[in-house]
Amino acid sequence: MNKVVETETNIGDNVSFYMEFYGFHERPFTLVPDPDFLFWSPQHRRAYSVLEFGILSRAPITLVTGGVGCGKTTLLRELLRQFGDKVTVGLISNAQGGRGELIQWVLNALAVPFDPAAGYVPLFQKLQDFLIEEYAAGRRVVLIFDEAQNLSPESLEELRMLTNINSGKDEVIQLVLVGQPELRDMVLRPSLRQLAQRIAASFHLRPLEADDVVALIRHRLRSAGGTGEEVTEAAARMVHKVTHGVPRLVNQLCDMALLYGWSMDMAQVDENVVQAVLDDGVFFAAQIAAEEEEKAT
């Protein structure tokens, strides 16, 4: 690891050096959700189709769930890129709070000015007036709640009440709930059966299979300007085994493996390089992935 030692005072240089070494114009395995790097595995295509169908079919509520790091937020960002001026979108992440506070989250996401000291009724009326104005202008409103598992059952029921604003055949507001697996469990509670009945489209994202991880790694390498062969297939399958197919963990391990490969003057990252990363204990998420797999079984 001589190269890393020589430049350990500047991690940014390490990253740029491995990019130049492998011929990338950007890092292929960043953790920031980026639709330009979106890998369309079969299940991600199905999940996106469900999201798109929910919007186009004017479903009152659409539900997409999946484990941490499975690509839900990246799919959301891709969906948001496709909306035209016929849809007004409000994106809400990690909303929390009780009755009345949720309305404030919604108004803020839609850029509707309001008095924070106002009570629930005037805030609800302000939201309703805004929705009717958008409808009159030929626009529907789509509220997307990311990390919706953080909402309380009471807040989920309050969201369900928002869909009562819709009348007849016309929907002036649609909800998209995106969250971790426990969100699905919450929605299936008997106390939320009215909410569940309004979910017209739903999908659950699972970790990737080994072949899909191999394809994902090649896709991201090529998208960053590489050949796709910078990581061998055997190494990619080893990455799948360690990460259990969770895309975010795949990105973390591959990013570190490229750094190690550069430091070892390896034109290709092979199983030995991946093993070196694991042996040094720098891929902390390996233990987390193993624990999650044990829970699942």
C-alpha positions in Angstrom: 0.0 0.0 0.0 2.9 2.4 -0.7 1.0 4.8 -2.8 -1.7 5.3 -0.2 1.0 5.9 2.5 2.8 8.5 0.4 -0.4 10.5 -0.2 -2.4 9.7 2.9 -2.6 13.4 3.8 -4.8 14.0 0.8 -7.5 11.5 0.2 -8.9 13.5 -2.7 -5.7 13.0 -4.5 -6.0 9.2 -4.0 -9.4 9.3 -5.6 -8.2 11.4 -8.6 -5.2 9.2 -9.1 -7.1 6.0 -9.4 -9.5 7.7 -11.8 -6.5 8.7 -14.0 -5.0 5.2 -13.6 -8.1 3.4 -14.8 -9.1 6.1 -17.4 -12.3 7.3 -15.7 -13.7 10.8 -16.2 -15.5 10.5 -12.8 -15.8 8.1 -9.9 -17.9 5.1 -11.0 -19.1 4.2 -7.5 -20.1 7.3 -5.7 -22.8 6.9 -3.1 -24.8 10.0 -4.2 -28.1 8.9 -6.0 -27.4 9.7 -9.6 -30.0 8.9 -12.3 -27.2 9.0 -14.9 -25.6 5.9 -13.4 -28.9 4.1 -12.8 -28.6 0.5 -13.6 -31.9 -1.0 -15.0 -32.0 -4.4 -13.4 -35.2 -6.4 -14.2 -36.7 -5.6 -10.8 -35.7 -1.9 -11.0 -37.5 -1.7 -14.3 -40.5 -3.2 -12.8 -40.4 -0.9 -9.8 -40.0 2.1 -12.0 -42.9 0.9 -14.2 -45.1 0.7 -11.0 -44.1 4.2 -10.0 -44.8 5.5 -13.5 -48.1 3.6 -13.8 -49.2 5.0 -10.4 -48.7 8.6 -11.6 -50.1 8.1 -15.1 -53.1 6.1 -14.0 -53.9 8.8 -11.3 -53.7 6.2 -8.5 -54.5 7.9 -5.2 -51.5 6.2 -3.5 -48.5 4.4 -4.8 -46.2 2.4 -2.5 -42.6 1.4 -3.2 -40.5 -0.3 -0.5 -37.1 -1.8 -0.2 -34.1 -2.3 2.1 -31.5 0.4 2.8 -29.4 1.1 -0.2 -31.5 -0.8 -2.7 -31.9 2.2 -5.1 -35.3 3.6 -4.1 -34.1 7.2 -4.0 -32.3 6.9 -7.4 -35.5 5.7 -9.0 -37.4 8.6 -7.5 -34.9 11.1 -8.9 -35.2 9.5 -12.3 -39.0 9.7 -12.1 -38.8 13.4 -11.1 -36.7 14.1 -14.3 -39.6 12.9 -16.4 -42.3 15.1 -15.1 -43.5 17.9 -17.4 -45.3 21.1 -16.5 -48.6 19.3 -16.2 -47.6 18.0 -12.8 -46.6 19.9 -9.7 -44.3 17.8 -7.5 -43.6 18.1 -3.8 -40.8 15.9 -2.5 -40.7 15.3 1.3 -37.9 13.4 3.0 -37.9 12.2 6.6 -41.1 14.0 7.6 -42.0 13.7 11.2 -44.4 15.2 13.7 -48.0 15.1 14.8 -51.2 16.5 13.5 -50.8 19.8 11.8 -47.0 19.5 11.4 -47.5 17.2 8.4 -49.6 19.8 6.7 -46.7 22.2 7.2 -44.2 19.7 5.6 -46.6 19.5 2.6 -47.1 23.2 2.2 -43.3 23.8 2.4 -42.6 21.1 -0.2 -45.1 22.8 -2.5 -43.6 26.2 -1.9 -46.9 27.5 -0.5 -46.4 30.3 2.0 -48.1 29.9 5.3 -48.2 31.2 8.9 -46.5 28.6 11.1 -48.6 29.8 14.0 -51.8 29.1 12.2 -54.0 26.2 13.3 -54.7 23.0 11.5 -58.0 24.1 9.9 -56.6 27.2 8.2 -53.5 25.3 7.0 -55.7 22.5 5.6 -57.8 25.1 3.9 -54.7 26.8 2.4 -53.6 23.4 1.0 -57.0 22.7 -0.4 -57.2 26.1 -2.1 -53.8 25.5 -3.6 -54.8 22.1 -5.0 -58.0 23.5 -6.5 -56.0 26.3 -8.1 -53.5 23.8 -9.6 -56.4 21.7 -10.9 -58.1 24.7 -12.5 -54.8 25.4 -14.2 -54.7 21.9 -15.6 -52.0 20.6 -13.2 -52.1 17.7 -10.8 -50.2 17.6 -7.6 -48.0 14.7 -6.7 -46.6 14.4 -3.2 -43.7 12.0 -2.8 -42.7 11.0 0.7 -39.3 9.5 0.8 -38.3 7.5 4.0 -42.0 7.3 4.7 -41.4 4.6 7.3 -40.5 7.5 9.7 -44.1 8.6 9.6 -46.3 7.6 12.5 -49.5 5.6 11.9 -51.4 8.7 12.8 -49.5 10.7 10.1 -50.2 8.0 7.5 -53.9 8.2 8.3 -53.7 11.9 8.0 -52.2 11.5 4.5 -55.0 9.1 3.6 -57.4 11.9 4.6 -55.7 14.2 2.1 -56.9 12.0 -0.8 -60.5 12.8 0.3 -60.0 16.2 -1.4 -60.3 14.3 -4.6 -63.8 14.2 -6.0 -65.5 12.3 -8.8 -63.2 11.0 -11.5 -60.6 13.7 -11.1 -57.6 13.5 -8.7 -56.1 16.8 -7.7 -53.6 15.1 -5.4 -51.7 11.8 -5.6 -49.4 10.3 -3.0 -46.2 8.3 -3.5 -44.9 6.6 -0.4 -41.3 5.3 -0.6 -39.6 3.6 2.4 -38.0 0.7 4.0 -39.7 -2.7 4.5 -41.3 -1.7 7.8 -43.4 0.8 5.9 -45.2 -2.1 4.3 -45.8 -3.7 7.7 -47.2 -0.5 9.0 -49.6 -0.1 6.1 -50.9 -3.6 6.6 -52.0 -2.9 10.2 -55.8 -3.3 10.7 -56.0 0.4 11.9 -54.7 1.5 8.5 -56.9 -0.7 6.2 -58.5 2.4 4.7 -55.1 3.6 3.6 -54.2 0.2 2.2 -57.3 0.1 0.2 -56.3 3.3 -1.6 -52.9 1.9 -2.7 -53.5 1.1 -6.3 -49.9 0.2 -7.2 -47.1 -1.2 -5.0 -43.6 -2.8 -5.4 -41.0 -4.2 -3.1 -37.3 -3.9 -4.2 -35.0 -6.7 -3.1 -31.2 -7.0 -3.3 -29.6 -7.9 -6.6 -28.8 -11.4 -7.7 -25.1 -12.2 -8.6 -25.5 -11.8 -12.3 -27.1 -8.4 -11.8 -24.3 -7.3 -9.6 -21.8 -8.3 -12.3 -23.8 -6.3 -14.8 -24.2 -3.3 -12.4 -20.5 -3.1 -11.9 -19.7 -3.2 -15.6 -22.4 -0.6 -16.3 -21.1 1.9 -13.8 -17.5 1.3 -15.0 -18.5 2.1 -18.6 -20.7 5.0 -17.5 -17.6 6.6 -15.9 -15.5 6.2 -19.1 -14.0 2.8 -18.4 -14.1 -0.4 -20.5 -16.2 -2.3 -18.0 -13.3 -4.8 -17.5 -11.5 -2.9 -14.7 -13.1 -5.4 -12.2 -13.0 -9.0 -13.1 -16.1 -11.1 -13.1 -14.8 -13.3 -10.3 -14.1 -10.2 -8.2 -17.6 -8.9 -9.0 -19.2 -12.2 -7.8 -17.1 -12.0 -4.7 -18.5 -8.4 -4.1 -22.0 -9.8 -4.4 -21.2 -12.5 -1.9 -19.9 -10.0 0.6 -22.6 -7.3 0.1 -25.5 -9.7 -0.4 -26.5 -7.7 -3.5 -27.3 -4.4 -1.8 -26.4 -1.7 -4.5 -25.1 0.9 -2.0 -22.8 -1.6 -0.4 -21.6 -2.8 -3.8 -20.7 0.8 -4.6 -18.8 1.2 -1.3 -16.8 -2.0 -1.7 -16.0 -1.4 -5.4 -14.9 2.2 -4.8 -12.4 1.0 -2.1 -11.3 -1.9 -4.3 -10.4 0.4 -7.1 -8.4 2.5 -4.7 -6.5 -0.6 -3.5 -6.1 -1.8 -7.1 -4.5 1.5 -8.0 -2.2 1.3 -5.0 -1.1 -2.2 -6.0 -0.5 -1.2 -9.7 -3.3 -3.7 -10.7 -4.7 -3.0 -14.1 -7.7 -5.1 -13.0 -9.3 -5.5 -9.7 -9.4 -9.2 -9.0 -10.4 -11.4 -6.0 -7.0 -10.7 -4.3 -7.6 -7.0 -4.3 -11.1 -7.4 -2.9 -9.8 -9.7 -0.2 -7.1 -7.2 0.7 -9.8 -4.6 1.3 -11.7 -7.1 3.5 -8.6 -8.2 5.4 -7.7 -4.6 6.3 -11.2 -4.1 7.8 -11.8 -0.9 5.9 -15.1 -2.1 4.5 -17.0 -1.7 7.8 -20.3 -2.5 6.1 -19.4 -6.1 5.5 -20.4 -7.0 9.1 -23.6 -5.0 8.8 -24.5 -6.9 5.5 -23.8 -10.2 7.2 -26.0 -9.3 10.2 -28.9 -8.2 7.9 -28.6 -11.4 5.9 -28.8 -13.4 9.2 -31.9 -11.5 10.2 -33.6 -12.1 6.9 -33.0 -15.9 7.2 
